[in-house]
Amino acid sequence: MPVDFPAGVLATDPSFLLGANATDPAKAAITAAGLTMIAAASAAAQRTALALDGRAIVKTNYIAITDPGVGTDNTLGYAAGSEWLNTATLTIFVCLDAATGASVWRRRSADVQVFTASGTWTKPAGVTSTSRSRGLVIGGGGGGGSGRRGAAASVRCGGGAASGSAASDFDLPTSFLGATETVTVGAGNTGGAAIAVADTSGASGTAGGTTTFGGIARAQGGNPGSGGTNATGSGGTTNQNHGKFAPAGGASASTTGAAGSAGGPSPLGGSAGGSAGGITTGDVAAAGGVGGNRPAGIVASGGGTAGAVSAAGGVGTSATANIPEGGAGGGGGGASTTTNAGAGGNGGLYGGGGGGGGAAVNAVGNSGAGGNGANGICVVITE
C-alpha cells in the first residue's frame, strides 16, 4: 500500500522508511547507500524518486470526510496514482493528474442507483470528464385477458396473454447528463377481470407502463392480452418501436377452444405470458399454456406453469431483487366445465407479462381472470 512520510524525515532518520515498511520485503530491501542518496532530496522529490516494485511512493489519504477537488494537487504532495477515501460515503478516488489548481480525480468505486419506482437520478459527486454512466431500463408487464363465459356446445375461448416488456440500454459520458434526471418506472398492470355474466366475452388486460431515464433511454411496457370470445383470444402485440430490445408477443388462445399456447422469451426485457385454455363445442375443457422463459442462460429462468383444467396458471420466475433482468411470463389458466376456471399467472419481476384466464360455462362457474404484469426497473451505474 503506498505510504506518505513527513517532509525531511529521511534526512534526519533514514531508518524511518525501513521501520514503516518492515513487513514489506521489497521496500525493506532498500540499502543504506540508497537511503543516504535519497535523504538529501526534498520530501516531494523523495516521493517520486522512490520506485519500489516498479512504482513510485505517492501520497494517499484514507481518513478524509470529503471528496477531493481541483485544489487537491501536487502542492499538497499528491501525484498521479494517489488514492483518496471519503470515509463518510465509502467512496475511493484515484488521482489522474495532480496539476496545480487543476487536479483530476476519478471515482474508483462505482455509483449504482436502482429505481423500482419512479424517482430522480442525481449525478454523483466526484465525476470527471472521463466518467461514464451506463444502465438498463425495462418496461412494466401488461395484464392478460380473461376467458369467455358461454353456453354449452359453443366455442368458449380462453384469454390471450400479455406481451413481454421492452428493454433499452445506454452507455455515455456522464458529462452528457444533467445534475439530475427524471426516472419513470413503468408499473405492471392488471389482467382482465373474471366474467360472472352468462354469454359474455372476457375482458382485456391493461398495458404495462413505459420506463424512461430522462431523454436518454425508453422501454415500453407490455401490451395486454385480449379477452376470450366465441372465436378468438388474441395475445398482446409487439413491435420494434417498443425499445431497443423488442419483446416477444403474447400467446393467443385457440380459436376452437383447445389448449393454450406457450409465451415467448424476450431477449432482455420481461417475457410474454401463456394463453389460457378454452372449451370446445363438444364441451371439453383444456389446459392453459406455459409462460415465456426468461432470457437464455439465466438461472431459474422458467416461465409460469401451465394451468391444468380448472387450475390457475403459475407465476413467472422473477429476477434477483434490484438486478436489471427481465422476468418470466405467467402461465395461462385452465378452462373448466365443473367450477370456476383458472386465473392466469402473474408475470415475474421485472416486466413479465400476465397469462390469460380460462373459459367457463354459464350457470356453472366464472371465467378465469387474466394475470397481472410485473413492474419495470431502471438501473444506472456511474464510474
SULFEN-V902539 format. One record per residue. N is the residue number from 1. RES is the residue in one letter. PHI is phi in radians with two decimals (999 if undefined). OMEGA is omega in whole degrees, -180 to 180 (999 if undefined). D_LAST is the distance of its C-alpha to the last C-alpha in whole Angstrom. Layout:
BEGIN
N;RES;PHI;OMEGA;D_LAST
N;RES;PHI;OMEGA;D_LAST
END
This chain:
BEGIN
1;M;999;179;22
2;P;-0.98;179;23
3;V;-2.24;174;25
4;D;-2.09;180;27
5;F;-2.50;-177;30
6;P;-1.10;179;32
7;A;-1.01;175;34
8;G;1.32;-175;37
9;V;-1.10;-180;37
10;L;-1.19;-179;38
11;A;-1.18;-178;41
12;T;-1.75;-178;42
13;D;-2.62;-179;41
14;P;-1.03;-179;40
15;S;-1.23;179;40
16;F;-0.98;-177;37
17;L;-1.12;179;35
18;L;-1.12;-180;36
19;G;-1.14;-178;37
20;A;-1.23;-175;33
21;N;-2.18;-175;32
22;A;-1.07;-179;35
23;T;-1.53;-179;33
24;D;-1.93;-176;31
25;P;-0.99;-178;34
26;A;-1.12;-180;32
27;K;-1.36;-179;32
28;A;-1.17;-177;36
29;A;-1.40;178;37
30;I;-1.04;-178;37
31;T;-1.41;177;41
32;A;-1.07;178;43
33;A;-1.11;178;43
34;G;-1.12;178;40
35;L;-1.11;-180;39
36;T;-1.09;-179;42
37;M;-1.16;-177;41
38;I;-1.30;-174;38
39;A;-1.03;-178;39
40;A;-1.35;-177;41
41;A;-1.45;176;37
42;S;-1.23;-180;35
43;A;-1.06;-180;32
44;A;-1.14;179;30
45;A;-1.18;178;32
46;Q;-1.05;-177;32
47;R;-1.10;-175;28
48;T;-1.54;-178;28
49;A;-1.39;-178;31
50;L;-1.36;178;30
51;A;-1.95;-178;29
52;L;-1.88;-173;29
53;D;0.98;177;28
54;G;1.42;179;27
55;R;-2.50;-178;24
56;A;-1.42;171;25
57;I;-1.37;-180;25
58;V;-2.18;-178;23
59;K;-1.22;176;22
60;T;-2.29;176;20
61;N;-2.48;-179;20
62;Y;-1.91;-179;19
63;I;-2.26;-180;21
64;A;-1.26;175;20
65;I;-2.11;177;20
66;T;-2.33;175;18
67;D;-1.46;175;15
68;P;-1.24;179;15
69;G;-2.20;-178;17
70;V;-1.15;179;18
71;G;-1.53;176;21
72;T;-1.49;-164;20
73;D;-2.21;-177;21
74;N;-1.17;178;24
75;T;-1.20;177;27
76;L;-1.74;177;25
77;G;1.67;-179;25
78;Y;-1.49;-179;21
79;A;-2.57;177;20
80;A;-0.98;-177;18
81;G;1.80;176;17
82;S;-1.08;178;17
83;E;-2.00;-176;15
84;W;-2.47;178;15
85;L;-1.97;171;15
86;N;-1.50;-175;15
87;T;-1.22;180;18
88;A;-1.28;-178;18
89;T;-2.02;-178;15
90;L;0.97;-180;14
91;T;-1.95;-180;11
92;I;-1.81;176;11
93;F;-2.11;175;10
94;V;-2.17;-178;12
95;C;-1.42;176;14
96;L;-1.66;-178;14
97;D;-2.68;-177;17
98;A;-1.81;-179;19
99;A;-0.95;-177;22
100;T;-0.99;177;24
101;G;1.25;-178;23
102;A;-2.53;-178;20
103;S;-1.17;-180;18
104;V;-2.14;178;14
105;W;-2.07;179;12
106;R;-2.06;176;8
107;R;-1.11;179;6
108;R;-1.56;178;7
109;S;-1.49;-176;7
110;A;-1.28;172;5
111;D;-1.66;-178;6
112;V;-2.06;178;9
113;Q;-2.08;-176;12
114;V;-1.94;179;15
115;F;-2.17;172;18
116;T;-1.86;172;21
117;A;-2.56;-177;23
118;S;-1.06;-178;23
119;G;-3.01;-177;21
120;T;-2.25;173;18
121;W;-1.43;180;15
122;T;-2.04;180;14
123;K;-1.07;-177;11
124;P;-1.24;176;9
125;A;-1.19;174;11
126;G;1.51;178;9
127;V;-1.24;-179;7
128;T;-2.21;-180;9
129;S;-1.15;180;11
130;T;-1.73;-179;9
131;S;-1.20;177;5
132;R;-2.27;176;6
133;S;-2.11;178;7
134;R;-2.39;-180;9
135;G;-3.13;-176;12
136;L;-2.57;174;15
137;V;-2.11;178;18
138;I;-2.24;-179;22
139;G;-1.31;178;25
140;G;-1.35;180;27
141;G;-1.35;176;30
142;G;-1.49;179;34
143;G;-1.63;177;37
144;G;-1.38;177;40
145;G;-1.47;177;43
146;S;-1.52;-177;46
147;G;-1.47;178;49
148;R;-1.45;171;53
149;R;-1.97;-174;56
150;G;-2.56;-176;59
151;A;-1.28;175;63
152;A;-1.04;178;64
153;A;1.19;175;65
154;S;-2.07;174;62
155;V;-1.35;176;58
156;R;-2.20;-175;56
157;C;-1.48;173;52
158;G;-1.31;-180;49
159;G;-1.35;175;46
160;G;-1.34;-179;44
161;A;-1.61;176;40
162;A;-1.33;174;37
163;S;-1.27;173;35
164;G;-1.27;178;31
165;S;-1.73;-179;28
166;A;-1.37;176;26
167;A;-2.47;175;22
168;S;-2.48;176;20
169;D;-1.97;180;16
170;F;-2.71;178;14
171;D;-2.71;-174;11
172;L;-2.66;176;11
173;P;-1.06;-179;10
174;T;-1.08;180;9
175;S;-1.09;178;12
176;F;-1.27;-175;14
177;L;-1.64;176;14
178;G;-1.33;177;16
179;A;-1.05;174;15
180;T;-2.42;175;16
181;E;-2.37;180;17
182;T;-1.35;178;20
183;V;-1.99;175;19
184;T;-1.99;179;22
185;V;-1.78;-179;23
186;G;-1.19;179;26
187;A;-1.43;169;29
188;G;-1.24;-176;31
189;N;-1.99;-169;34
190;T;-1.45;173;38
191;G;-1.41;178;40
192;G;-1.12;-177;44
193;A;-1.24;175;46
194;A;-1.05;-178;49
195;I;-1.77;-179;52
196;A;-1.97;-178;55
197;V;-1.78;-178;58
198;A;-1.08;176;60
199;D;0.91;-178;60
200;T;-2.23;178;56
201;S;-1.27;-178;53
202;G;-1.22;180;50
203;A;-1.68;177;47
204;S;-1.30;174;44
205;G;-1.36;-180;41
206;T;-2.02;-178;38
207;A;-1.13;175;35
208;G;-1.27;-179;31
209;G;-1.37;179;29
210;T;-1.53;177;27
211;T;-1.80;180;23
212;T;-2.35;171;21
213;F;-2.08;-175;18
214;G;0.89;173;19
215;G;-1.77;-173;20
216;I;-1.58;-174;18
217;A;-2.42;-178;19
218;R;-2.54;176;22
219;A;-2.39;-178;24
220;Q;-1.30;176;27
221;G;-1.29;-180;29
222;G;-1.22;175;32
223;N;-1.39;-175;35
224;P;-1.36;171;38
225;G;-1.43;178;41
226;S;-1.51;176;44
227;G;-1.21;178;47
228;G;-1.23;177;50
229;T;-2.09;175;53
230;N;-1.59;-180;56
231;A;-2.52;-176;55
232;T;-2.88;173;51
233;G;-2.76;-170;48
234;S;-1.26;175;45
235;G;-1.44;178;41
236;G;-1.12;-177;38
237;T;-1.48;178;38
238;T;-2.53;173;34
239;N;-2.76;-173;33
240;Q;-1.14;-179;31
241;N;-1.24;-179;30
242;H;-1.16;-177;29
243;G;2.93;-179;25
244;K;-1.07;178;23
245;F;-1.99;-177;25
246;A;-1.21;-179;28
247;P;-1.48;173;30
248;A;-1.37;176;33
249;G;-1.28;178;36
250;G;-1.22;179;38
251;A;-1.26;176;41
252;S;-1.60;178;44
253;A;-1.34;177;47
254;S;-1.11;179;50
255;T;-1.42;-179;53
256;T;-1.94;-178;56
257;G;1.51;180;55
258;A;-1.48;-176;53
259;A;-1.13;178;50
260;G;-1.28;-179;47
261;S;-1.94;-179;44
262;A;-1.32;174;41
263;G;-1.37;-179;38
264;G;-1.71;177;35
265;P;-1.42;175;32
266;S;-1.66;-176;29
267;P;-1.19;-178;26
268;L;-2.60;179;23
269;G;-1.51;179;24
270;G;-1.23;-179;27
271;S;-1.61;-175;30
272;A;-1.43;177;34
273;G;-1.45;175;37
274;G;-1.61;180;40
275;S;-1.41;-174;43
276;A;-1.59;175;46
277;G;-1.37;178;50
278;G;-2.00;179;53
279;I;-2.23;-177;56
280;T;-1.42;175;59
281;T;-1.14;176;62
282;G;-1.54;179;64
283;D;1.05;174;62
284;V;-1.77;179;59
285;A;-1.48;-175;56
286;A;-2.15;178;53
287;A;-1.40;177;50
288;G;-1.49;179;46
289;G;-1.84;-180;44
290;V;-1.28;178;41
291;G;-1.28;-180;37
292;G;-1.20;177;35
293;N;-1.19;170;32
294;R;-1.23;-177;29
295;P;-0.89;-177;27
296;A;-0.99;176;29
297;G;1.61;-180;27
298;I;-1.55;179;26
299;V;-1.15;-180;28
300;A;0.93;-171;30
301;S;-1.78;-169;30
302;G;-1.17;172;34
303;G;-1.27;178;35
304;G;-1.04;-178;37
305;T;-1.15;177;41
306;A;-1.23;178;43
307;G;-1.26;174;46
308;A;-1.20;178;49
309;V;-0.92;-180;52
310;S;1.24;-177;52
311;A;-2.03;180;49
312;A;-1.33;173;45
313;G;-1.30;-179;43
314;G;-1.38;177;40
315;V;-1.34;178;36
316;G;-1.18;178;34
317;T;-1.14;180;31
318;S;-1.69;171;28
319;A;-1.26;173;24
320;T;-1.05;-177;23
321;A;-0.91;175;22
322;N;1.24;175;19
323;I;-1.71;-175;18
324;P;-1.34;177;18
325;E;-2.34;180;21
326;G;-1.27;176;24
327;G;-1.60;180;27
328;A;-1.40;178;31
329;G;-1.38;177;34
330;G;-1.32;178;36
331;G;-1.34;178;40
332;G;-1.35;179;43
333;G;-1.36;178;46
334;G;-1.50;176;49
335;A;-1.33;179;52
336;S;-2.61;173;55
337;T;-1.94;-176;59
338;T;-2.17;-177;60
339;T;-2.82;176;57
340;N;-1.14;179;54
341;A;-1.30;-179;52
342;G;-1.36;177;48
343;A;-1.35;174;45
344;G;-1.27;178;42
345;G;-1.35;178;39
346;N;-1.31;176;36
347;G;-1.27;180;33
348;G;-1.56;175;30
349;L;-1.21;5;27
350;Y;-1.97;174;25
351;G;1.42;179;27
352;G;-1.14;-180;30
353;G;-1.52;180;33
354;G;-1.39;176;36
355;G;-1.44;178;39
356;G;-1.39;178;43
357;G;-1.65;-176;46
358;G;-1.29;180;49
359;A;-1.48;-177;52
360;A;-2.47;-177;55
361;V;-1.89;176;59
362;N;-0.89;174;61
363;A;1.10;179;63
364;V;-2.01;-179;61
365;G;-2.94;178;57
366;N;-1.48;175;54
367;S;-1.29;179;52
368;G;-1.45;176;48
369;A;-1.26;174;45
370;G;-1.31;179;42
371;G;-1.33;180;39
372;N;-1.46;173;36
373;G;-1.47;-180;33
374;A;-1.70;179;30
375;N;-1.11;176;27
376;G;-1.54;-177;24
377;I;-2.77;173;20
378;C;-2.39;177;17
379;V;-2.23;180;13
380;V;-2.20;-180;10
381;I;-2.04;180;7
382;T;-2.12;176;4
383;E;-2.68;999;0
END
